Amino acid sequence: MPRIAISSLRISIVLSALLVCLAPLTGQQTKPGNPVAPSSKSQGANPGSPATGNASAPQGDADKIDEIAHRVRILEVEASEKAIPWYSSALIPILTAIIGGLAVYWSARMGKSGQELAAKAAEASANRAAEANAELAKNAAVEAVRLAKDAALFKHAEQMMEFKLKQIQEFYGPLYAALRQSRGLYDKLLDQLVYDDPARYQRTPSATGDDYRLQVLDKAGQWKDFRLVDQLPALKSNPRAMALVDAIVGLGKNMCEIIATRAGYAAENSVELLGLYMAHHAILTAIRNGPETEAFEPGRHKVGAFPYGLDDVIGDKYHELSNAIDQYGQAYDRALQLLAEKTT
């Protein structure tokens, strides 16, 4: 840089000198900085004389050239004093390169740091998303297990309710109704016998619960408990009584058909009694269709009587099933009401 400046200065000075030398040719007498004063010799001469004018021109140009050369030396000295040391010109490119390298390195470093931070941020975000997804999946799995358990419980409850409905619709309901009807017919039969033959039949005094409600006079003249299987042959001569007996036997036939075809709906505590009832009906039917016309001695048939407690067992199970179905229906209605409130 300093050498280039000095060379440019020299070129400017040379151009100025040439302009000064060419000034006479153009009629101009100018030097850099100030106008040139006329020489004392030329002032006394005749301006119009050619000899005088030509002699003074070379002398004036030489003075001007000397003055220009002197100025050039002064400018070179000043330029050399202001010149930058050589080591400065050598250090400037190095420092520039170092600064540029540092800038590039720092930019790369910052870019790498930014990429690392962005990568770490992306990784952290991915980890959080993965954790959130894992938590959602875990919660969904737990909820799915709970829903599966609830669905299994609901399905089991629904199946049990369907079974109970079938129990009450196809087994206990018809049996309970038939037993109630049969009991009503039997009570009517007892009243009919007392009405038709009060000397032979009488109501049991102070009978309660399942006590025998009718007594019959035996051959010894003593009152004995009345059982239909023992006294049925003697009733064949009484048409009104036999109409009631046939109705009872007909209901028994229907009950035995229900028991035989749908015993799978029977509770464990009622199976034995149901079997005894079927035996009772078979014996009663056989006596009804048999040739006997005289009553057996009271207590003659040790087996074959109506099974004690059957009415209560069938009735209790019927009411149990009925209450369970009612409760299920109420719970179902409440669930529908809650669902309707949530949706609205």
JOBELTA-V47452 format. One record per residue. N is the residue number from 1. PHI is phi in degrees with one decimal (* if undefined). BURIAL is 1 if it has 16 or more other C-alpha atoms within 10 Angstrom, else 0. Layout:
[[N,PHI,BURIAL] [N,PHI,BURIAL]]
//
This chain:
[[1,*,0] [2,-64.1,0] [3,-63.7,0] [4,-63.1,0] [5,-65.8,0] [6,-65.5,1] [7,-62.3,0] [8,-63.3,0] [9,-65.3,0] [10,-62.0,1] [11,-61.3,0] [12,-62.5,0] [13,-66.4,1] [14,-62.1,0] [15,-62.8,0] [16,-63.7,0] [17,-64.4,1] [18,-62.7,0] [19,-62.7,1] [20,-66.3,1] [21,-67.0,1] [22,-84.8,0] [23,-61.9,0] [24,-60.3,0] [25,-66.8,0] [26,-101.7,0] [27,86.9,0] [28,-109.8,0] [29,-120.9,1] [30,-133.6,1] [31,-126.6,1] [32,-62.1,0] [33,94.9,0] [34,-138.7,0] [35,-70.9,0] [36,-83.2,0] [37,-79.0,0] [38,-70.0,0] [39,-74.1,0] [40,-67.6,0] [41,-69.0,0] [42,-77.1,0] [43,-71.3,0] [44,-84.8,0] [45,-79.5,0] [46,-81.7,0] [47,-64.9,0] [48,-85.5,0] [49,-83.3,0] [50,-70.1,0] [51,-64.6,0] [52,-66.0,0] [53,-66.0,0] [54,-75.1,0] [55,-78.6,0] [56,-81.9,1] [57,-67.2,0] [58,-63.9,0] [59,-62.4,0] [60,-66.6,1] [61,-67.3,1] [62,-64.8,0] [63,-61.4,0] [64,-65.0,1] [65,-66.2,1] [66,-62.3,0] [67,-63.8,0] [68,-66.4,1] [69,-63.0,0] [70,-60.4,0] [71,-65.3,0] [72,-62.7,1] [73,-64.3,0] [74,-62.4,0] [75,-66.7,1] [76,-66.0,0] [77,-62.4,0] [78,-62.5,0] [79,-68.1,1] [80,-68.6,0] [81,-67.1,0] [82,-88.6,0] [83,-68.5,0] [84,-78.8,0] [85,-56.5,0] [86,-63.1,0] [87,-70.3,0] [88,-67.6,0] [89,-65.2,0] [90,-80.0,0] [91,-76.6,0] [92,-58.6,0] [93,-62.5,0] [94,-65.4,0] [95,-61.9,0] [96,-62.0,0] [97,-64.9,0] [98,-63.5,0] [99,-61.7,0] [100,-62.2,0] [101,-62.9,0] [102,-61.0,0] [103,-63.1,0] [104,-64.3,0] [105,-62.4,0] [106,-65.5,0] [107,-63.3,0] [108,-63.5,0] [109,-61.6,0] [110,-63.7,0] [111,-63.0,0] [112,-64.9,0] [113,-62.0,0] [114,-62.6,0] [115,-64.7,0] [116,-63.5,0] [117,-62.9,0] [118,-64.6,0] [119,-64.9,0] [120,-63.9,0] [121,-63.1,0] [122,-64.3,0] [123,-64.6,0] [124,-62.1,0] [125,-64.0,0] [126,-64.1,0] [127,-63.3,0] [128,-63.1,0] [129,-64.5,0] [130,-65.2,0] [131,-63.4,0] [132,-63.5,0] [133,-65.3,0] [134,-63.7,0] [135,-64.8,0] [136,-63.3,0] [137,-64.1,0] [138,-63.6,0] [139,-62.6,0] [140,-64.8,0] [141,-65.4,0] [142,-62.3,0] [143,-64.6,0] [144,-64.9,0] [145,-64.2,0] [146,-62.4,0] [147,-64.7,0] [148,-65.1,0] [149,-63.2,0] [150,-61.5,0] [151,-63.2,0] [152,-64.6,0] [153,-64.2,0] [154,-63.0,0] [155,-65.4,0] [156,-62.7,0] [157,-62.7,0] [158,-65.7,0] [159,-65.0,0] [160,-63.4,0] [161,-67.3,1] [162,-62.1,0] [163,-65.2,0] [164,-65.5,1] [165,-62.3,1] [166,-66.3,0] [167,-57.6,1] [168,-77.6,1] [169,-80.2,0] [170,-106.6,0] [171,-129.4,1] [172,-68.0,1] [173,-61.5,1] [174,-62.6,1] [175,-65.5,1] [176,-63.1,1] [177,-63.9,0] [178,-67.2,1] [179,-64.6,1] [180,-63.9,0] [181,-65.9,0] [182,-63.0,1] [183,-63.9,0] [184,-61.0,0] [185,-66.5,1] [186,-66.4,1] [187,-61.5,0] [188,-64.4,0] [189,-61.2,1] [190,-62.3,1] [191,-62.9,1] [192,-64.0,1] [193,-66.5,1] [194,-63.7,1] [195,-69.0,0] [196,-77.8,0] [197,-141.4,0] [198,-66.9,0] [199,-73.2,0] [200,-100.5,0] [201,-124.9,1] [202,-151.4,1] [203,-70.2,1] [204,-70.8,1] [205,-66.1,0] [206,56.4,0] [207,-75.2,0] [208,-134.4,0] [209,59.0,0] [210,-95.4,0] [211,-63.9,0] [212,-62.3,0] [213,-97.4,1] [214,-137.1,1] [215,-121.9,1] [216,-126.1,1] [217,-86.5,1] [218,-83.2,0] [219,-67.6,0] [220,-85.4,0] [221,79.9,0] [222,-113.4,0] [223,-83.1,1] [224,-123.0,1] [225,-66.3,1] [226,-87.0,1] [227,-130.5,1] [228,-63.3,1] [229,-64.1,1] [230,-83.3,1] [231,-99.7,1] [232,-58.1,1] [233,-58.4,1] [234,-75.2,0] [235,-82.3,1] [236,-63.7,1] [237,-85.6,0] [238,-109.8,0] [239,-62.4,0] [240,-64.3,0] [241,-66.7,1] [242,-69.2,1] [243,-63.4,0] [244,-68.1,1] [245,-62.8,1] [246,-63.8,0] [247,-66.0,0] [248,-65.7,1] [249,-64.8,1] [250,-62.6,0] [251,-62.9,1] [252,-61.4,1] [253,-63.2,1] [254,-63.6,0] [255,-65.3,1] [256,-64.2,1] [257,-66.8,0] [258,-62.7,1] [259,-64.4,1] [260,-68.6,0] [261,-96.1,0] [262,-132.9,0] [263,-65.3,1] [264,-64.1,0] [265,-86.0,1] [266,-77.9,1] [267,-73.7,0] [268,-62.5,0] [269,-74.1,0] [270,-109.1,1] [271,-64.6,0] [272,-62.2,0] [273,-64.7,1] [274,-64.8,1] [275,-65.2,0] [276,-64.1,1] [277,-66.7,1] [278,-62.5,1] [279,-66.8,1] [280,-58.4,1] [281,-65.0,1] [282,-63.7,1] [283,-66.9,1] [284,-63.1,1] [285,-65.0,1] [286,-64.5,0] [287,-67.2,1] [288,-60.6,1] [289,-91.9,0] [290,-82.1,0] [291,-84.9,0] [292,-64.3,0] [293,-124.2,0] [294,-112.2,0] [295,-67.6,1] [296,-78.5,1] [297,-63.7,0] [298,-53.9,1] [299,86.9,0] [300,-60.0,0] [301,-88.4,0] [302,-71.1,0] [303,-123.3,0] [304,103.5,1] [305,-75.0,1] [306,-59.8,1] [307,-66.1,1] [308,-68.2,0] [309,91.1,0] [310,-62.4,1] [311,-57.5,0] [312,-67.6,0] [313,-62.4,1] [314,-65.8,1] [315,-66.3,1] [316,-63.5,0] [317,-67.1,1] [318,-61.4,1] [319,-67.3,0] [320,-62.2,0] [321,-64.9,1] [322,-63.0,1] [323,-66.1,0] [324,-62.2,0] [325,-66.9,1] [326,-63.2,0] [327,-63.8,0] [328,-62.5,0] [329,-64.0,0] [330,-64.9,0] [331,-63.1,0] [332,-64.3,0] [333,-64.0,0] [334,-63.9,0] [335,-62.5,0] [336,-64.4,0] [337,-66.5,0] [338,-62.9,0] [339,-63.4,0] [340,-65.7,0] [341,-65.8,0] [342,-68.5,0] [343,-72.1,0] [344,-92.1,0]]
//
